[in-house]
Amino acid sequence: MAALWQALPRCSFGAGAVLQRAGETSTRCWLLNDGLVRLYYLNDQGTERNRSFHGPGAWVGGSLPPLALPSPYTIEALEPIQAVELGYATLQEWHRRLPHIQPLLDEAMGYLFTQNALREAELLSLSPEARYQTFLAGHGPLAERLPQHHVASYLGISPVSLSRIRARLGMVRRD
């Protein structure tokens, strides 16, 4: 397995690079070794809504691996990226040749579904301030690297609302 892993391509992307566009068929995913990406939706009016942010150690892809489906969101590098690329065809081949990895794949898919359910519950049941506090608790180290307008978009609020929340929490210095 180690030899198969070492044979996978290593990729570099500059800040602002798009790894996957919404609507494009997803054929690969990436393990981030360094850098920061965001996944976002684009509505008909051209408004971007951040779905999630991911840093080193995270897997990102545009659909449900290993299904080659159109991506519902865009994956954009916010910082320069170093990553390992895993094509869905390779993943399917490993699945056929190495049946003992199936429990690992099942665990990974379960994790993705759990994360999606938690995110949906946050958006539907928490106040904006509680969503921000939950975001900070779960994304602490990444939060400092993100522009506030991206954080506001992720929370489903305006940048002005986020600024007010940060002021109430004592996170904004007033001169």
Phi and psi restraints in degrees (value plus and minus 20) as a CYANA .aco file:
   2 ALA   PHI     -81.0   -41.0
   2 ALA   PSI     -59.1   -19.1
   3 ALA   PHI     -86.5   -46.5
   3 ALA   PSI     -59.0   -19.0
   4 LEU   PHI     -82.9   -42.9
   4 LEU   PSI     -62.4   -22.4
   5 TRP   PHI     -83.4   -43.4
   5 TRP   PSI     -64.8   -24.8
   6 GLN   PHI     -84.5   -44.5
   6 GLN   PSI     -45.2    -5.2
   7 ALA   PHI     -98.7   -58.7
   7 ALA   PSI     -31.5     8.5
   8 LEU   PHI     -88.1   -48.1
   8 LEU   PSI     126.0   166.0
   9 PRO   PHI     -88.4   -48.4
   9 PRO   PSI     124.1   164.1
  10 ARG   PHI    -122.0   -82.0
  10 ARG   PSI     117.7   157.7
  11 CYS   PHI    -147.0  -107.0
  11 CYS   PSI     132.6   172.6
  12 SER   PHI    -147.7  -107.7
  12 SER   PSI     118.4   158.4
  13 PHE   PHI    -153.1  -113.1
  13 PHE   PSI     118.9   158.9
  14 GLY   PHI    -100.8   -60.8
  14 GLY   PSI     142.0   182.0
  15 ALA   PHI     -77.4   -37.4
  15 ALA   PSI     114.1   154.1
  16 GLY   PHI      72.1   112.1
  16 GLY   PSI     -31.4     8.6
  17 ALA   PHI     -89.3   -49.3
  17 ALA   PSI     125.5   165.5
  18 VAL   PHI    -120.5   -80.5
  18 VAL   PSI     100.2   140.2
  19 LEU   PHI    -101.9   -61.9
  19 LEU   PSI     -54.3   -14.3
  20 GLN   PHI    -173.2  -133.2
  20 GLN   PSI     110.1   150.1
  21 ARG   PHI    -115.2   -75.2
  21 ARG   PSI     126.9   166.9
  22 ALA   PHI     -77.5   -37.5
  22 ALA   PSI     117.1   157.1
  23 GLY   PHI      72.8   112.8
  23 GLY   PSI     -42.4    -2.4
  24 GLU   PHI     -96.3   -56.3
  24 GLU   PSI     125.2   165.2
  25 THR   PHI     -88.8   -48.8
  25 THR   PSI     108.1   148.1
  26 SER   PHI    -100.1   -60.1
  26 SER   PSI     105.8   145.8
  27 THR   PHI    -146.1  -106.1
  27 THR   PSI     -19.0    21.0
  28 ARG   PHI    -178.6  -138.6
  28 ARG   PSI     145.3   185.3
  29 CYS   PHI    -156.2  -116.2
  29 CYS   PSI     149.1   189.1
  30 TRP   PHI    -152.9  -112.9
  30 TRP   PSI     121.2   161.2
  31 LEU   PHI    -119.5   -79.5
  31 LEU   PSI      97.6   137.6
  32 LEU   PHI     -98.5   -58.5
  32 LEU   PSI     102.6   142.6
  33 ASN   PHI    -113.8   -73.8
  33 ASN   PSI     -49.6    -9.6
  34 ASP   PHI    -176.8  -136.8
  34 ASP   PSI     128.2   168.2
  35 GLY   PHI      86.6   126.6
  35 GLY   PSI    -191.0  -151.0
  36 LEU   PHI    -166.1  -126.1
  36 LEU   PSI     113.0   153.0
  37 VAL   PHI    -145.3  -105.3
  37 VAL   PSI     140.3   180.3
  38 ARG   PHI    -145.6  -105.6
  38 ARG   PSI     128.8   168.8
  39 LEU   PHI    -131.5   -91.5
  39 LEU   PSI     108.1   148.1
  40 TYR   PHI    -161.8  -121.8
  40 TYR   PSI     132.9   172.9
  41 TYR   PHI    -118.2   -78.2
  41 TYR   PSI     131.9   171.9
  42 LEU   PHI    -145.1  -105.1
  42 LEU   PSI      98.4   138.4
  43 ASN   PHI    -106.0   -66.0
  43 ASN   PSI     158.0   198.0
  44 ASP   PHI     -83.1   -43.1
  44 ASP   PSI     -43.5    -3.5
  45 GLN   PHI    -108.1   -68.1
  45 GLN   PSI     -19.2    20.8
  46 GLY   PHI      66.5   106.5
  46 GLY   PSI      -8.7    31.3
  47 THR   PHI    -105.4   -65.4
  47 THR   PSI     110.6   150.6
  48 GLU   PHI    -110.7   -70.7
  48 GLU   PSI     117.3   157.3
  49 ARG   PHI    -146.8  -106.8
  49 ARG   PSI      96.3   136.3
  50 ASN   PHI     -91.3   -51.3
  50 ASN   PSI     110.8   150.8
  51 ARG   PHI    -109.7   -69.7
  51 ARG   PSI     -65.6   -25.6
  52 SER   PHI    -185.9  -145.9
  52 SER   PSI     146.8   186.8
  53 PHE   PHI    -148.0  -108.0
  53 PHE   PSI     125.1   165.1
  54 HIS   PHI    -162.5  -122.5
  54 HIS   PSI     120.0   160.0
  55 GLY   PHI    -141.8  -101.8
  55 GLY   PSI    -183.0  -143.0
  56 PRO   PHI     -72.1   -32.1
  56 PRO   PSI     115.7   155.7
  57 GLY   PHI      74.0   114.0
  57 GLY   PSI     -27.6    12.4
  58 ALA   PHI    -114.7   -74.7
  58 ALA   PSI     126.5   166.5
  59 TRP   PHI    -114.3   -74.3
  59 TRP   PSI     116.2   156.2
  60 VAL   PHI    -152.7  -112.7
  60 VAL   PSI     124.4   164.4
  61 GLY   PHI    -181.5  -141.5
  61 GLY   PSI     148.2   188.2
  62 GLY   PHI    -116.0   -76.0
  62 GLY   PSI     -17.7    22.3
  63 SER   PHI    -175.0  -135.0
  63 SER   PSI    -169.5  -129.5
  64 LEU   PHI    -122.9   -82.9
  64 LEU   PSI      77.3   117.3
  65 PRO   PHI     -76.4   -36.4
  65 PRO   PSI     121.4   161.4
  66 PRO   PHI    -119.0   -79.0
  66 PRO   PSI       6.6    46.6
  67 LEU   PHI    -100.5   -60.5
  67 LEU   PSI     104.1   144.1
  68 ALA   PHI    -103.2   -63.2
  68 ALA   PSI      69.9   109.9
  69 LEU   PHI    -141.2  -101.2
  69 LEU   PSI     140.2   180.2
  70 PRO   PHI     -82.2   -42.2
  70 PRO   PSI     117.5   157.5
  71 SER   PHI     -95.4   -55.4
  71 SER   PSI     112.0   152.0
  72 PRO   PHI    -100.3   -60.3
  72 PRO   PSI     -28.4    11.6
  73 TYR   PHI    -162.4  -122.4
  73 TYR   PSI     145.3   185.3
  74 THR   PHI    -117.7   -77.7
  74 THR   PSI     123.6   163.6
  75 ILE   PHI    -131.6   -91.6
  75 ILE   PSI      99.1   139.1
  76 GLU   PHI    -144.9  -104.9
  76 GLU   PSI     117.2   157.2
  77 ALA   PHI     -97.1   -57.1
  77 ALA   PSI     103.5   143.5
  78 LEU   PHI    -109.3   -69.3
  78 LEU   PSI     -42.2    -2.2
  79 GLU   PHI    -155.8  -115.8
  79 GLU   PSI     144.6   184.6
  80 PRO   PHI     -76.1   -36.1
  80 PRO   PSI     120.3   160.3
  81 ILE   PHI    -136.7   -96.7
  81 ILE   PSI     117.9   157.9
  82 GLN   PHI    -138.9   -98.9
  82 GLN   PSI     106.8   146.8
  83 ALA   PHI    -167.7  -127.7
  83 ALA   PSI     139.7   179.7
  84 VAL   PHI    -121.6   -81.6
  84 VAL   PSI     110.8   150.8
  85 GLU   PHI    -120.7   -80.7
  85 GLU   PSI     110.8   150.8
  86 LEU   PHI    -142.6  -102.6
  86 LEU   PSI      89.7   129.7
  87 GLY   PHI     -91.5   -51.5
  87 GLY   PSI     125.9   165.9
  88 TYR   PHI     -82.5   -42.5
  88 TYR   PSI     -53.7   -13.7
  89 ALA   PHI     -83.2   -43.2
  89 ALA   PSI     -60.8   -20.8
  90 THR   PHI     -84.4   -44.4
  90 THR   PSI     -63.0   -23.0
  91 LEU   PHI     -81.3   -41.3
  91 LEU   PSI     -62.1   -22.1
  92 GLN   PHI     -85.2   -45.2
  92 GLN   PSI     -59.6   -19.6
  93 GLU   PHI     -83.5   -43.5
  93 GLU   PSI     -65.2   -25.2
  94 TRP   PHI     -80.4   -40.4
  94 TRP   PSI     -58.5   -18.5
  95 HIS   PHI     -81.2   -41.2
  95 HIS   PSI     -61.6   -21.6
  96 ARG   PHI     -91.2   -51.2
  96 ARG   PSI     -64.7   -24.7
  97 ARG   PHI    -100.1   -60.1
  97 ARG   PSI     -45.7    -5.7
  98 LEU   PHI    -147.9  -107.9
  98 LEU   PSI      52.2    92.2
  99 PRO   PHI     -81.3   -41.3
  99 PRO   PSI     -39.0     1.0
 100 HIS   PHI     -90.7   -50.7
 100 HIS   PSI     -31.2     8.8
 101 ILE   PHI    -107.6   -67.6
 101 ILE   PSI     -25.1    14.9
 102 GLN   PHI     -76.4   -36.4
 102 GLN   PSI     -63.2   -23.2
 103 PRO   PHI     -79.9   -39.9
 103 PRO   PSI     -55.3   -15.3
 104 LEU   PHI     -85.9   -45.9
 104 LEU   PSI     -63.1   -23.1
 105 LEU   PHI     -84.9   -44.9
 105 LEU   PSI     -60.8   -20.8
 106 ASP   PHI     -82.2   -42.2
 106 ASP   PSI     -60.6   -20.6
 107 GLU   PHI     -84.4   -44.4
 107 GLU   PSI     -61.3   -21.3
 108 ALA   PHI     -84.0   -44.0
 108 ALA   PSI     -62.9   -22.9
 109 MET   PHI     -86.0   -46.0
 109 MET   PSI     -59.8   -19.8
 110 GLY   PHI     -80.6   -40.6
 110 GLY   PSI     -60.0   -20.0
 111 TYR   PHI     -81.5   -41.5
 111 TYR   PSI     -65.9   -25.9
 112 LEU   PHI     -80.7   -40.7
 112 LEU   PSI     -64.6   -24.6
 113 PHE   PHI     -84.9   -44.9
 113 PHE   PSI     -59.1   -19.1
 114 THR   PHI     -84.2   -44.2
 114 THR   PSI     -64.5   -24.5
 115 GLN   PHI     -81.4   -41.4
 115 GLN   PSI     -61.3   -21.3
 116 ASN   PHI     -84.4   -44.4
 116 ASN   PSI     -61.3   -21.3
 117 ALA   PHI     -85.3   -45.3
 117 ALA   PSI     -60.5   -20.5
 118 LEU   PHI     -84.8   -44.8
 118 LEU   PSI     -62.0   -22.0
 119 ARG   PHI     -82.7   -42.7
 119 ARG   PSI     -64.1   -24.1
 120 GLU   PHI     -82.3   -42.3
 120 GLU   PSI     -63.1   -23.1
 121 ALA   PHI     -82.6   -42.6
 121 ALA   PSI     -60.7   -20.7
 122 GLU   PHI     -79.5   -39.5
 122 GLU   PSI     -68.4   -28.4
 123 LEU   PHI     -84.0   -44.0
 123 LEU   PSI     -55.1   -15.1
 124 LEU   PHI    -109.8   -69.8
 124 LEU   PSI     -42.0    -2.0
 125 SER   PHI    -140.6  -100.6
 125 SER   PSI     -33.7     6.3
 126 LEU   PHI    -124.6   -84.6
 126 LEU   PSI     129.7   169.7
 127 SER   PHI     -89.4   -49.4
 127 SER   PSI     141.8   181.8
 128 PRO   PHI     -75.4   -35.4
 128 PRO   PSI     -60.9   -20.9
 129 GLU   PHI     -85.0   -45.0
 129 GLU   PSI     -62.0   -22.0
 130 ALA   PHI     -86.4   -46.4
 130 ALA   PSI     -57.1   -17.1
 131 ARG   PHI     -82.8   -42.8
 131 ARG   PSI     -60.9   -20.9
 132 TYR   PHI     -84.7   -44.7
 132 TYR   PSI     -63.8   -23.8
 133 GLN   PHI     -84.5   -44.5
 133 GLN   PSI     -58.4   -18.4
 134 THR   PHI     -85.3   -45.3
 134 THR   PSI     -60.9   -20.9
 135 PHE   PHI     -79.7   -39.7
 135 PHE   PSI     -67.8   -27.8
 136 LEU   PHI     -82.0   -42.0
 136 LEU   PSI     -60.1   -20.1
 137 ALA   PHI     -84.8   -44.8
 137 ALA   PSI     -57.3   -17.3
 138 GLY   PHI    -110.8   -70.8
 138 GLY   PSI     -41.3    -1.3
 139 HIS   PHI    -147.2  -107.2
 139 HIS   PSI       3.1    43.1
 140 GLY   PHI     -57.6   -17.6
 140 GLY   PSI     -82.9   -42.9
 141 PRO   PHI     -83.3   -43.3
 141 PRO   PSI     -53.9   -13.9
 142 LEU   PHI     -94.5   -54.5
 142 LEU   PSI     -52.6   -12.6
 143 ALA   PHI     -76.1   -36.1
 143 ALA   PSI     -57.8   -17.8
 144 GLU   PHI     -89.1   -49.1
 144 GLU   PSI     -40.9    -0.9
 145 ARG   PHI    -113.3   -73.3
 145 ARG   PSI     -24.9    15.1
 146 LEU   PHI    -120.0   -80.0
 146 LEU   PSI     116.8   156.8
 147 PRO   PHI     -81.2   -41.2
 147 PRO   PSI     123.2   163.2
 148 GLN   PHI     -81.8   -41.8
 148 GLN   PSI     -50.8   -10.8
 149 HIS   PHI     -86.9   -46.9
 149 HIS   PSI     -49.8    -9.8
 150 HIS   PHI     -91.6   -51.6
 150 HIS   PSI     -59.9   -19.9
 151 VAL   PHI     -83.0   -43.0
 151 VAL   PSI     -65.2   -25.2
 152 ALA   PHI     -78.7   -38.7
 152 ALA   PSI     -64.1   -24.1
 153 SER   PHI     -81.1   -41.1
 153 SER   PSI     -62.8   -22.8
 154 TYR   PHI     -79.8   -39.8
 154 TYR   PSI     -59.2   -19.2
 155 LEU   PHI     -99.1   -59.1
 155 LEU   PSI     -32.6     7.4
 156 GLY   PHI      59.6    99.6
 156 GLY   PSI       9.1    49.1
 157 ILE   PHI    -151.8  -111.8
 157 ILE   PSI     149.9   189.9
 158 SER   PHI    -100.8   -60.8
 158 SER   PSI     137.5   177.5
 159 PRO   PHI     -77.8   -37.8
 159 PRO   PSI     -54.0   -14.0
 160 VAL   PHI     -84.0   -44.0
 160 VAL   PSI     -64.2   -24.2
 161 SER   PHI     -81.9   -41.9
 161 SER   PSI     -60.9   -20.9
 162 LEU   PHI     -83.4   -43.4
 162 LEU   PSI     -61.5   -21.5
 163 SER   PHI     -80.0   -40.0
 163 SER   PSI     -61.0   -21.0
 164 ARG   PHI     -85.7   -45.7
 164 ARG   PSI     -61.7   -21.7
 165 ILE   PHI     -81.8   -41.8
 165 ILE   PSI     -66.2   -26.2
 166 ARG   PHI     -81.2   -41.2
 166 ARG   PSI     -57.4   -17.4
 167 ALA   PHI     -85.8   -45.8
 167 ALA   PSI     -64.5   -24.5
 168 ARG   PHI     -80.9   -40.9
 168 ARG   PSI     -53.8   -13.8
 169 LEU   PHI    -104.7   -64.7
 169 LEU   PSI     -18.9    21.1
 170 GLY   PHI      53.9    93.9
 170 GLY   PSI       8.2    48.2
 171 MET   PHI    -121.1   -81.1
 171 MET   PSI     -21.8    18.2
 172 VAL   PHI    -137.0   -97.0
 172 VAL   PSI     106.7   146.7
 173 ARG   PHI     -99.3   -59.3
 173 ARG   PSI     108.5   148.5
 174 ARG   PHI    -126.7   -86.7
 174 ARG   PSI     103.5   143.5
